[in-house]
Amino acid sequence: MENELKTLGRYQIQGVLGKGAMGLVYDGLDPNLDRRVAIKTILTRKLDPEAARMISVRFEREVRAVARLNHRNIVQVYDFGTEGDLAYIVMEHIQGKELKDYFDANERFDLKKAFGLMIELLDALDFAHEAGIVHRDIKPGNVMVDTGGHAKLTDFGVARVADPEGQQGEATRVGAQVGTPSYMSPEQVQGQKVDGRSDIFSAGIIFYQFLTGQKPFEGTQFALQQKIVMEDPVWPSAIVQVPPEFDRVIARAMAKDVEQRYQRARDFAAALKRILAGKPPEDPDEVLSKPLPAASPPPSREPSVSGGEAEKEFWDDVKDSDDAEDLKLYLEQFPHGQFVELAKRRIAELDG
């Protein structure tokens, strides 16, 4: 059995760290270097030969990509191989858990911590982009938070790697979608060519989750794609009590037009640092070829009928309902409440 393994290649298996999408992740030891490692495996027995071959290609791509990236906020990858029905990749062992686990458990970060993790993630992305590597699957499941509270970017298995002459390696055919739907950029959704600015859009979605506790775009596959390409999200200040400067950062990071986005991950990080320093997020010396995307001001809020905890409790009871009448009742009870825009969107989805 896979979970009874004692060795994989030269690596000693010491336990199971968790379960990945298609196999187990092992706690391993490299006896040659006396180094603790994590070993991600995929069981290829049930895959057709072409799918199994692509798994090996993906692992090889990840090793080749990350071999270029010696950075404190990028999980290092050391080796890959196959043994029997298992394909495996050997990487740096990180004590911690995925950012996705925090989000799924609705564990919130204070703003200083959220900004710190975002700046580290953007620093890692900037380093990768400078090395000619576009990650293409930025999402909370690919960001580890170690026990020291630092971000570690992982899983470069679908990265686009440029060779030293600047040509794209492992080219993805035009029209192919690569990534995770809820975190895709408009150009990914449409199967267009992507560059580092696509990763910046996805990082903007993660920042939105840090601020609001929810994703900016939700829905079935077609509806989700339409929203990503055509619609602005509900701006953070309309959901939680944050300054309008945060809306401007989100609007720019998640601009539909790549030319209006932050052009480099370091620019996004610099905007966050300026906010932390009490300054406007925009660089006063920057000359823009196009005006910045404008985040709509949050709707003015008048006191709701009950407000406060009563409104929050009511909203928690109806927000996931499949009956539009439940959400309409919320609007009747709290016509100026803080979740009005979300309720209207949900009603439109259900009625549509």
N, C-alpha and C positions, 0 to 999 in steps of 0.2 A: 504493500500500500504506500501511496505517496507520503502520508504523514508518519510512516515508520522508517523513512530513509535514515541511514547513518552517515552516508557520504554522497557528495555530488562532485565528480571530478576529483580534484585534490582537496576539496573543502569538506570539513567535518560538520555534520549537522548536530546542533545542540538543542534545538527546540523549534517551535512554530511561533512566529511573531504575529501572524494574521493571515487572512484570506484575501487574495486579490481577485480581480474580475474573472480570471480563468485558471487560477491555481493558488497554491499556498506560498506564503513568504516565510522563509526560514531564518532562524538565528544561526549563523554559521561561523566557522573559524578557518582562517587561512593559516595552516600550520607552517608554511614556508616563511611567512612574515610575522607570525604570532599576532594576527590582526583579526579582530571581530568584524564580521561582515553581515550584510543582509542579502539573502538570495531569493530573488523573485522567480517563480517557476510558472510554466504553462504546460498543461497536459496536452500533448499533441495527438494522442491516440485516436480521439474522436474527430479530429480535423481531417479534411481532405488534403492530399499531398501539396496542393498549391497554397492552401491556408497555412500549413505547417512550414512551408518554405518562407512565406511572408513573415511569419513570427521570427524566424532566424534572421531575415533581412532587417526587421525592425530592431532586434537586439543588437545586431552589428552596427546599425546606424546610430543607435543610442551611445554605444561605446565610442564610436568614432567621433560623434559630436561632443560628448562630454570630455573626451581626452584633451580637447582644446581649452577646456574651461576650468582652470584652477582658481576657484573663487569661494570665499567663505560662506556665501549664501546659495551655493549650488551643490547638490548632493553628488559626490564623486562616484563614477562607475569604473570598475576595475577589469571586468572580464565577462565573457559569455561563452556558452557552449551547449551541447546536447548530450543527453545520456538516456538511452532507452526511449521511453515515451515522453521524456521531459526536455523542454528547452529551458534554459535558465540564464539569468543575468546576475552578476555579482556586484554589489554596490556598497558604499559607505553605510555603516550602521548608525542610525540616528535614534537617540532616545527622545521620544516625543510622540506627537500624533498629528494627523492631517488637520489642516484648517477646516476642511469639510466637516470633520467630527465636531468641532466647536460650533459651526454654523447649524448643523443638523440638530444639535442639542440646545440651540438657541442661547448659547453662552456668549455674552456680549463682552467686548473689549472696551476699556475706556479710550477716549480719543487719542491720548498720548501713545498708548500701546498700539492702537490700530494704525496710527500714522507711522510709528516706528517699523512695524511689520511691512507696511506698504512701501516705505522707502527702501528697506532691505530687498524686497521683491523686485522693485524697479531697478535697483543697483545691479542685481543679478541679471535682469533682462538686458540692461544697457551693455553689460559686459559680454553677454552672448551675442547681441546684435553687432557689436563692434568686431566680434570674431567671425561674422558672416553666418550666424545661426539664428533662425527664426523658430521659436518653440512650437507654435501653432496649436497648443492645447493648454493654455493657461486657465486654470480653474482651481478652486479650493482643494480638490482631491490631489492636486499635484504640487501643493505647497505644504511642507512639513513645518511644524512649530516645535523646536527642540526644547529640552528641559530648561535651557537658559533663556527661553523666550525669544529666540531668533528664528527668522524665516529661512527655509531651505527649499529651493526650487528643485523639483525632481521630474522624472519621466520625459526624456527627450526622444521618445520612441517614434514620434511622427514629425520630428524637427526637419526643417528644410536646411540643408547644409550646402554652403557655397564652397567651391574649391578655391585654391589660391589665385586662380585667374579670374575669379568672380563668377564663374558659371555655376548654375544651380545643380547640386548633386541630388540624386534620387528624385528627379523631377516628378511632380504630381501632374497628371494630365489635366488639361483645361476642363473645367466643368466638374471636377471631383471636389467633394466636400471633405475636409479634414478638420477634426476638432470635436468638441462636445457642444451640442446644439444650444443650450442656454447661455453659453459663454462665447459663441461665435461672433465675429465681426460681420458687418454687412457684406463685405467682399468674400468672406468665407462662405456665408449662406448662399451667395450667388455663384460660387465656384470660380471666382476670379483669382487672379494672381495676388498673393499676399506678401507683405514685407513686415518689418518690425512694428509698424504702426497697427497691424492687426493684433499683435500681442498687447499693445498699449490699450486698445479698445477692451480686450478681455480683462486686463488688469483694472480698468475702470469699473467693470462689473463687480469685481471683487471689492473694490473700494466702496461701491454703492452698498454692497452687503454689509460691510463693516459699519457703515453709517446707519442703515435702516433695518438690518436684520432680515431683508428679503431680496429676492432677485428683481432686477428692473423689468425683465420681460418673462412672461409666463404664458402657457397655452399649449394646445396641441401642436403638432409639428408645423402644419401650414400656418396657423395663427401666430405661432412663435416666430417663424421666419418673416412673416409680414411685419410684425412689430419691430423686429430688429432692423429691417431695411427701411421702414416707412415712418415709425412712430418714435417720438421722444418718450422717455420714461416719466413717471411722476417724480418730480424733483425731490431730493431728500428733505428739504426744508418744509415740504408739504406733508411729510410723514412723521418726522421727528424734529425736535428743537435743535436745529443747527443753523449757523449763519448762512446767508445767501452766497458767501464766497465759496462754500462747498458745492453749491449748485453749479457755479461757474466752472469749477474744476471738473466735475462730472460731465458737464455739457461739452467741454473741450476734449476730455479723454475719450468720450463716447460719441463724438461727432460722426455723422454718417459719411461725410466727405473726408477722406484720409488727409487731404491738404489742410483741413481745419483742425485736425487733431494735434496733440503734442507730437512733434516730429521725432523726438527721441525720448526714451524712457527717463533719461536724466532730467529732461525738461519737466516732465510730470512730477518727478521727485522734488525738483527745485521749487515747484509751485507749493507742494506740501510743506517744505521747509520754510517758505516765506509765510505761510499761514501760521505755522508754529511760532514764528518770530513776531507775530502780530502785524504782518504786512499784507497788502493785497496779493493774491496769487499770481497775477500777471507780472511778467518781467517788464519793468519800465523801459528798458533799452531795446526790447524786441520790436522789429519792424515786420508787420504781418502783410502778406500779399492779399489776404482776404480778411474781412472782419471776423472777430471771434464769434462762435455760435452763442446765441443768447439763451440762457436758461430763463424760462418764464418765472415771474415772481410767484411765490406761494400764494394761494388764495387767502384773503383776509378771513380771520376766524372770529366769529362772535361766540359768546358762551353758548354751549349746547343746553338742552333741557336739563340734563343732570350733570354731564361732563365728568371729568376726572376718572376715578376708579369705576364708576357705574358704566360710563361709556366704554371703557376698555374691556370690562367684563362682558358687556353686551356684544361688542365686536368680536371678541374671542369665541363667543358662542355661535356666531353666524358666518364668520369670514370664509369657512370652508364648505358652507352649505351648497347643495346643488339646486336649491329652490330659490329662485329670484325673489319670491315674496318675502323671504327672511331678510334679505338685504334691503328690500324696499322698506320694510318695517324699521330697520336701523335708520334709514334716511328720514323717515317720519319722526322718529324719536330724537334724532340728533342731526337736524338739518344743517348745522354749521360745525359738525364734529370734525375731528382730525382725520377720520378715515373715509370721508365723503367721496373723494376722488377714487379711492380704491374700490369702494362699494359700487360706484357707478360703472367702473370698468368691469367688475365681476358680473354685474347685472347684464351689461352689454354682451359679454361672452356667453352667458347662459341663454339669453334671448336670441343670440345669433346662431 
